[in-house]
Amino acid sequence: MKIQLESIVSQERSFSMMFNPRLSDLFFWHFHPEYELVYIEGSTGTRRVGEHTSTYVGSDLVLIGSNIPHLNFDYGVSTDYRKVVVHLKKEFVEKHFYNTPELDLIVKLFERSRHGLAFNGSIKKRLGKSLFGLEKLNPFQQYLQLLEILQLLSTQEDIELLHEQAYQNTFSQREQGRLREIYAYVDKHYHQKIALGEVARMSNMSKEAFCRYFKKVSNYTFIEFLNRYRISQSKRILMSGKSVSDACYQTGFESLSYFNRIFKKICHENPRDFRKRYL
Protein backbone atom coordinates (compact mmCIF):
# COMPACT_ATOMS: atom_id res chain seq x y z
CA MET A 1 0.00 0.00 0.00
CA LYS A 2 1.42 3.36 -1.02
CA ILE A 3 1.67 6.00 1.68
CA GLN A 4 -0.79 8.83 1.17
CA LEU A 5 -2.22 11.85 2.90
CA GLU A 6 -5.65 10.47 3.69
CA SER A 7 -9.00 12.21 3.80
CA ILE A 8 -10.81 10.06 6.31
CA VAL A 9 -13.88 11.99 7.40
CA SER A 10 -16.78 12.67 5.04
CA GLN A 11 -18.09 16.18 4.48
CA GLU A 12 -21.33 15.27 6.27
CA ARG A 13 -19.67 14.33 9.59
CA SER A 14 -17.22 16.13 11.88
CA PHE A 15 -15.87 12.82 13.13
CA SER A 16 -15.92 9.17 12.10
CA MET A 17 -15.49 5.84 13.86
CA MET A 18 -14.25 2.38 12.98
CA PHE A 19 -15.14 -0.57 15.19
CA ASN A 20 -12.88 -3.62 15.15
CA PRO A 21 -11.02 -2.88 11.91
CA ARG A 22 -8.73 -5.84 11.26
CA LEU A 23 -5.35 -4.69 9.98
CA SER A 24 -3.06 -7.03 11.92
CA ASP A 25 -1.54 -8.45 8.74
CA LEU A 26 -0.90 -5.02 7.21
CA PHE A 27 2.11 -2.80 7.91
CA PHE A 28 0.27 0.51 7.44
CA TRP A 29 2.63 3.41 8.16
CA HIS A 30 0.54 6.49 7.46
CA PHE A 31 -0.48 9.98 8.49
CA HIS A 32 -3.57 12.14 8.05
CA PRO A 33 -4.81 15.60 9.10
CA GLU A 34 -7.48 14.15 11.40
CA TYR A 35 -6.84 13.78 15.13
CA GLU A 36 -7.02 10.11 16.09
CA LEU A 37 -8.17 8.49 19.32
CA VAL A 38 -7.52 4.75 19.33
CA TYR A 39 -8.30 2.06 21.90
CA ILE A 40 -7.27 -1.58 21.64
CA GLU A 41 -7.72 -4.35 24.21
CA GLY A 42 -6.95 -8.04 24.47
CA SER A 43 -3.52 -7.76 22.93
CA THR A 44 0.11 -6.89 23.45
CA GLY A 45 1.71 -5.02 20.59
CA THR A 46 4.04 -2.31 19.41
CA ARG A 47 3.11 1.36 19.66
CA ARG A 48 4.79 3.33 16.88
CA VAL A 49 3.92 7.03 16.74
CA GLY A 50 6.24 9.52 15.06
CA GLU A 51 9.75 8.77 16.31
CA HIS A 52 8.45 6.87 19.35
CA THR A 53 8.49 3.07 19.59
CA SER A 54 7.39 1.14 22.67
CA THR A 55 5.38 -1.91 23.71
CA TYR A 56 1.89 -1.78 25.19
CA VAL A 57 0.59 -4.68 27.27
CA GLY A 58 -3.04 -5.85 27.44
CA SER A 59 -4.60 -2.64 26.16
CA ASP A 60 -3.72 0.81 24.89
CA LEU A 61 -5.48 4.18 24.69
CA VAL A 62 -3.69 6.86 22.65
CA LEU A 63 -4.54 10.30 21.25
CA ILE A 64 -2.52 11.22 18.16
CA GLY A 65 -2.27 14.77 16.87
CA SER A 66 -2.81 15.93 13.30
CA ASN A 67 -0.37 14.64 10.66
CA ILE A 68 1.76 12.56 13.05
CA PRO A 69 2.87 9.40 11.23
CA HIS A 70 1.92 6.18 13.01
CA LEU A 71 1.52 2.46 12.50
CA ASN A 72 -1.75 0.62 13.01
CA PHE A 73 -1.73 -0.57 16.63
CA ASP A 74 -2.87 -4.10 15.81
CA TYR A 75 -0.06 -4.84 13.36
CA GLY A 76 1.33 -8.31 14.03
CA VAL A 77 -1.22 -9.06 16.79
CA SER A 78 -2.33 -12.70 16.71
CA THR A 79 -4.62 -12.76 19.77
CA ASP A 80 -8.37 -12.13 19.73
CA TYR A 81 -8.53 -8.36 20.24
CA ARG A 82 -11.04 -5.52 20.06
CA LYS A 83 -10.29 -2.10 18.63
CA VAL A 84 -12.06 1.20 18.06
CA VAL A 85 -10.66 4.21 16.20
CA VAL A 86 -12.16 7.72 16.25
CA HIS A 87 -11.04 10.35 13.74
CA LEU A 88 -11.89 14.00 14.41
CA LYS A 89 -11.74 16.40 11.52
CA LYS A 90 -8.97 18.98 11.91
CA GLU A 91 -11.24 21.90 10.96
CA PHE A 92 -13.88 20.72 13.42
CA VAL A 93 -11.39 20.60 16.29
CA GLU A 94 -9.67 23.89 15.57
CA LYS A 95 -12.77 25.95 14.72
CA HIS A 96 -15.35 24.48 17.07
CA PHE A 97 -13.35 23.56 20.16
CA TYR A 98 -10.87 26.43 20.00
CA ASN A 99 -13.66 29.03 19.92
CA THR A 100 -15.67 27.65 22.83
CA PRO A 101 -14.43 28.85 26.27
CA GLU A 102 -16.27 26.05 28.07
CA LEU A 103 -14.10 23.53 26.22
CA ASP A 104 -10.78 25.04 27.29
CA LEU A 105 -9.53 21.82 28.93
CA ILE A 106 -10.28 19.85 25.77
CA VAL A 107 -8.40 22.45 23.71
CA LYS A 108 -5.35 21.95 25.93
CA LEU A 109 -5.73 18.19 25.46
CA PHE A 110 -5.61 18.57 21.68
CA GLU A 111 -2.60 20.88 21.95
CA ARG A 112 -0.78 18.23 24.00
CA SER A 113 -1.75 15.60 21.43
CA ARG A 114 0.96 17.11 19.21
CA HIS A 115 3.34 15.10 21.42
CA GLY A 116 1.27 11.92 21.12
CA LEU A 117 -0.50 10.94 24.36
CA ALA A 118 -0.76 7.47 25.92
CA PHE A 119 -3.20 7.13 28.82
CA ASN A 120 -2.46 4.74 31.67
CA GLY A 121 -4.37 3.26 34.58
CA SER A 122 -8.00 2.19 34.98
CA ILE A 123 -9.26 5.00 32.74
CA LYS A 124 -8.36 2.88 29.69
CA LYS A 125 -10.93 0.16 30.38
CA ARG A 126 -13.58 2.65 31.47
CA LEU A 127 -13.30 4.81 28.38
CA GLY A 128 -12.81 1.78 26.17
CA LYS A 129 -16.29 0.65 27.15
CA SER A 130 -17.66 4.13 26.39
CA LEU A 131 -15.94 4.21 23.00
CA PHE A 132 -17.40 0.87 21.96
CA GLY A 133 -20.79 2.11 23.16
CA LEU A 134 -20.72 4.84 20.51
CA GLU A 135 -21.60 2.28 17.85
CA LYS A 136 -25.20 1.99 19.07
CA LEU A 137 -25.89 5.73 19.36
CA ASN A 138 -27.30 8.17 16.81
CA PRO A 139 -25.00 10.97 15.55
CA PHE A 140 -26.19 13.56 18.08
CA GLN A 141 -25.79 11.13 20.99
CA GLN A 142 -22.35 10.17 19.66
CA TYR A 143 -21.36 13.84 19.66
CA LEU A 144 -22.44 14.34 23.28
CA GLN A 145 -20.77 11.11 24.43
CA LEU A 146 -17.57 12.01 22.61
CA LEU A 147 -17.51 15.38 24.37
CA GLU A 148 -17.75 13.59 27.72
CA ILE A 149 -14.94 11.21 26.75
CA LEU A 150 -12.66 14.08 25.70
CA GLN A 151 -13.50 16.06 28.82
CA LEU A 152 -12.60 13.10 31.02
CA LEU A 153 -9.34 12.55 29.12
CA SER A 154 -8.47 16.22 29.60
CA THR A 155 -8.54 15.81 33.39
CA GLN A 156 -6.22 12.78 33.55
CA GLU A 157 -2.79 13.02 35.16
CA ASP A 158 -1.44 9.54 34.40
CA ILE A 159 -0.43 10.39 30.83
CA GLU A 160 2.74 9.54 28.93
CA LEU A 161 4.00 12.06 26.38
CA LEU A 162 5.38 10.03 23.49
CA HIS A 163 7.66 12.90 22.42
CA GLU A 164 9.32 15.46 24.67
CA GLN A 165 8.71 18.17 22.09
CA ALA A 166 5.66 18.58 19.88
CA TYR A 167 6.16 16.40 16.81
CA GLN A 168 6.74 18.21 13.52
CA ASN A 169 5.99 16.23 10.37
CA THR A 170 8.53 17.57 7.92
CA PHE A 171 8.36 14.61 5.52
CA SER A 172 6.95 14.84 2.03
CA GLN A 173 4.68 12.04 0.86
CA ARG A 174 7.58 10.65 -1.18
CA GLU A 175 9.78 10.50 1.92
CA GLN A 176 6.94 8.91 3.90
CA GLY A 177 6.69 6.19 1.27
CA ARG A 178 10.41 5.57 1.31
CA LEU A 179 10.50 5.37 5.12
CA ARG A 180 7.53 3.02 5.13
CA GLU A 181 9.42 0.64 2.81
CA ILE A 182 12.47 0.77 5.08
CA TYR A 183 10.41 0.14 8.22
CA ALA A 184 8.54 -2.71 6.55
CA TYR A 185 11.83 -4.31 5.48
CA VAL A 186 13.22 -4.04 9.02
CA ASP A 187 10.00 -5.46 10.45
CA LYS A 188 10.21 -8.47 8.16
CA HIS A 189 13.94 -9.18 8.56
CA TYR A 190 14.95 -7.85 12.01
CA HIS A 191 15.55 -11.41 13.29
CA GLN A 192 18.11 -11.94 10.53
CA LYS A 193 21.34 -10.24 9.61
CA ILE A 194 20.49 -7.04 7.72
CA ALA A 195 23.07 -5.67 5.33
CA LEU A 196 23.26 -1.90 5.11
CA GLY A 197 24.04 -2.15 1.39
CA GLU A 198 20.80 -4.05 0.73
CA VAL A 199 18.66 -1.43 2.45
CA ALA A 200 20.52 1.34 0.60
CA ARG A 201 19.94 -0.36 -2.77
CA MET A 202 16.25 -0.71 -1.93
CA SER A 203 16.19 3.08 -1.48
CA ASN A 204 18.17 3.65 -4.71
CA MET A 205 21.07 5.21 -2.81
CA SER A 206 24.71 4.51 -2.13
CA LYS A 207 25.50 3.39 1.43
CA GLU A 208 27.01 6.76 2.25
CA ALA A 209 24.03 8.72 0.86
CA PHE A 210 21.57 6.42 2.60
CA CYS A 211 23.30 6.85 5.97
CA ARG A 212 23.16 10.64 5.63
CA TYR A 213 19.52 10.53 4.52
CA PHE A 214 18.34 8.20 7.28
CA LYS A 215 20.09 10.19 9.99
CA LYS A 216 18.50 13.39 8.68
CA VAL A 217 14.92 12.09 8.58
CA SER A 218 14.92 9.92 11.72
CA ASN A 219 17.54 11.50 14.01
CA TYR A 220 19.07 8.02 14.35
CA THR A 221 21.73 6.23 12.39
CA PHE A 222 20.30 3.15 10.68
CA ILE A 223 22.13 0.88 13.13
CA GLU A 224 20.71 2.82 16.09
CA PHE A 225 17.20 2.51 14.66
CA LEU A 226 17.67 -1.20 13.95
CA ASN A 227 18.95 -1.81 17.48
CA ARG A 228 16.01 0.09 18.99
CA TYR A 229 13.57 -1.91 16.90
CA ARG A 230 15.18 -5.20 17.88
CA ILE A 231 15.16 -4.23 21.57
CA SER A 232 11.45 -3.40 21.29
CA GLN A 233 10.82 -6.87 19.89
CA SER A 234 13.05 -8.47 22.52
CA LYS A 235 10.84 -6.99 25.24
CA ARG A 236 7.86 -8.87 23.86
CA ILE A 237 9.84 -12.09 23.95
CA LEU A 238 10.98 -11.47 27.52
CA MET A 239 7.43 -10.66 28.59
CA SER A 240 6.28 -14.00 27.17
CA GLY A 241 8.53 -15.72 29.73
CA LYS A 242 11.36 -16.75 27.42
CA SER A 243 15.01 -16.43 28.41
CA VAL A 244 17.38 -13.53 27.82
CA SER A 245 19.29 -15.74 25.40
CA ASP A 246 16.10 -16.40 23.40
CA ALA A 247 15.35 -12.68 23.29
CA CYS A 248 18.85 -11.97 22.07
CA TYR A 249 19.17 -14.46 19.24
CA GLN A 250 15.53 -14.37 18.09
CA THR A 251 15.80 -10.63 17.40
CA GLY A 252 18.92 -10.75 15.27
CA PHE A 253 21.66 -10.00 17.80
CA GLU A 254 24.70 -12.19 17.32
CA SER A 255 26.36 -11.53 20.70
CA LEU A 256 24.74 -11.86 24.12
CA SER A 257 27.12 -9.33 25.65
CA TYR A 258 26.34 -6.80 22.90
CA PHE A 259 22.60 -7.40 23.36
CA ASN A 260 22.89 -6.79 27.12
CA ARG A 261 24.86 -3.60 26.55
CA ILE A 262 22.42 -2.18 23.98
CA PHE A 263 19.37 -3.19 26.04
CA LYS A 264 20.70 -1.38 29.10
CA LYS A 265 21.65 1.69 27.06
CA ILE A 266 18.13 1.99 25.63
CA CYS A 267 16.02 0.76 28.57
CA HIS A 268 18.28 1.84 31.47
CA GLU A 269 18.16 -1.66 32.98
CA ASN A 270 19.52 -5.03 31.93
CA PRO A 271 17.19 -7.54 30.23
CA ARG A 272 17.28 -9.98 33.14
CA ASP A 273 15.98 -7.31 35.53
CA PHE A 274 13.35 -6.23 33.00
CA ARG A 275 12.11 -9.80 32.66
CA LYS A 276 12.04 -10.32 36.43
CA ARG A 277 10.21 -7.05 37.04
CA TYR A 278 7.56 -7.78 34.43
CA LEU A 279 6.96 -11.43 35.29
N, C-alpha and C positions, 0 to 999 in steps of 0.2 A: 504494500500500500504506500503510495507516494504521500509525503508530508504535505499538508496544505493548511492554509488559514481558513478554518471552518466557520460557517454561518449556521449555528445550531438552532437558534430559537426562531420560530416563525414570526411573521409580522403581526399576527393576531394575538400573540401571547407575550408577556413580559418575562416569563420564565418557562422552562420545560423540565420534564422529569423522565427518567428511564428507570424502570424497575427490573432488577435481575438481568441486566444485559450480560451476555456470556461472551467474554473476549479473552478467556484464559489461554487460548492457543495463539493469540495474536500479539505480536510485539508492536504496540501502537504508540509511538513517540510522537506527540502532537501538541499543538497549542491553539488557542482560540480566544477571541475578545471577551467571551462570557466568563463571569465568575463561576467557579464550580465548587459545590459542596458535595462530597462523596462519603458514603458510609458503607463499609463492608464488614461482615461478621461470619464466623465459622471458618476462618482461614488464617494462615500465617503466610505473609508474602513480603515483597520488597516494595518500599515506598520510594519512588523516584520523582522528585519535583525540582525542576531547575537544576542546580548543581548539587542538590542534596540527595543522598542515597542512604537509606536505613531499612531496618526490618521491623515490621509491625507483627504483633502476636495476638491471635484470637479475633481481633477486630480493629478497625481504624476509622477515624472520623477526621476529615481534613477539609479545610477551606483554602482554595487556590485562587489567587488573584488573576486579573485579566492578562492574557498573553504570556503566562508562565508555562514553559514546556513541561510536560509530565507524561509519565507512562501509565497505562491503565493498571489499576491497583490489583486486578485479579490475574495479571499475566503470570503464567506458570503455575497457578493454583490448581491442585488436583482434588482437593476436598470438596464436600458439598457446602457451598457458601451462598449467602444472600448479599445483594448489593443494590443500592439506590444512588442515583446521580441526579443532582439538581443543577441546572444551568440558569443563571440570572443574566439577562441582557445587560450589557455594559451601559447603554443609554438609560435604561430603567433605573439601575443603581445610582448612577451619577446625577441624574436629573430629579428623580423622585425622592430618594433617600437624602441626598445632600441638601435639598431645599426644604426639609421638614425638620424643624427644631426638636420635635418630640422623638425623633429617631437618631439623635446625636450619638448614642452609644453604638448603634448599628453602623453608623458612618465610620466611627473609629475602628470598628471590627473590620470593615471592608478596607480601610487604609492599612491596617496591619496585615491583611491578607496578601499584600504585596511581598511579604516575607515568606508566605506559605505557612499555614497554621495547622498544627496537629493537636487535637483535644484529647486529654487523658482522663482517667478516672471513670466513675460510674455514669457520668453524663453521656458517655458514648452509647450505652445500651438504652438509656432513657430516650435520647433524641433519635436513636435508630428506630425505635418503635414508632415515634411520631412521624418520622420521615416515610416509613413504609405505609403508615396510615393515610398519607396524602392521596394514595392511589384511589381510594374509595370516595373522595370528596369532590364536590363540584368546583369549578375554577375560583369562585369567590371564597368558598371555604378554604381552599388550598392557599389562597393569598393570605387570609387571616392566620392560618396555622403556620405558614412560613414566616410571617412576621414574628410570631411567638417564638419559633425556633431560633431565629436570628437574634432576637432580644435576649434569650437565655444564653446563647453562645457569647454574646457581648459582655456578659457579666462573669464569665468563667476566669479563674486565675490559673488553673492547672493547664497551661497551654505551652506547647513547644514551638518556638519560631524556627522554621526550617532553614532560614538564612539570617545571618546577623544583620545584613543590610537589605533594604528592599531590592528585590530581584529586577534587573533591567534586561529585557529581551532585546539584544542587539543583533540577533541573527536574521539574515534574510531567509526566505523560504528555501532557497537553494542550499544554504548552509545547514538549515534544519534537516533537509533530506540527506545530506552527506553525513551529518552526525548520527542520524537515525540508522543509516547503514552500518556505521562503525559500531554503534552500541549493539545492534542486532548481531553483528559478527562476534563481538566479545561475548554476548549472552550465549551464543551457540557453542563457542569454542573455549570458554574460560577454563575448563577442566583439562585442556590440552596445552601443549606448548604453542604459543602464538608468536609468529615471526613478524617483526616490525615491518620488514620489506613487503610482506604479503598484504598487510593492512594499508600500507602506503600505495601499493599498486592498485588496490581496490578503489582508492580515492584519486587515482590518476596523478600521483605526485611522487617525487623522489623521496627517499627516507628523510633527508635533511629538510625539505620543504614541508613534508607532512608533520615532522616534529615541531617546526615553528608554528604551523597552522593550528595544530591541536592544542598547543600550549596557549595560544592566543585566544581560542574560542572557549576553552574549558578551565583555564587557570591551572591545569595540571599537565605534567608531561604524560605521554601515553602510558609509560610504565607505572607512574603514580596512579593514574586512573584505573589501569588494569589491576593493580594490587588492591585498591580500594574496593573494586567490584568483587574480586575474589574473596576478600575478607568479609564482605557482606554476605556472600554465599556460604562461607565457612561458619558464620554465626548460625545459620539455619541448620546446618549439619550438627553443630554442637548442641543446639537446642533440641534436636531430635534424640539426643542421648548417646550419639556416637563419640568415638575417642578423638583426641586432639590430632593424632596421627591420621585418622580417616579424614578429618576436616582439612588437614594440610594437603594430602595427596589427591583428594577428590576435587579440589579446587584449582589444581594446576601448579601448585608449589612443588618444587623439586627438592627442597631442603627443609627439614623440620626446624632447624635453628633459624633459618631466614624467615620462615613462616611466623615463628614466635616473635621475632624481632619486629616484623612489619605489623603484626596484630597488636602488639603493645604500643607501637608508635601511633597507630590509628585509633585504637580503642582505649588507650591509657590503662590497660590491664592485660595480663597474659591470658591466653585462651583457656588454660586450665582453670583459672579463677573465674573467668566468665562462665564457663560451663557449670562449675560448682554453684555459683551464685544463681544461675537461672534454674537449674534442676532442683 
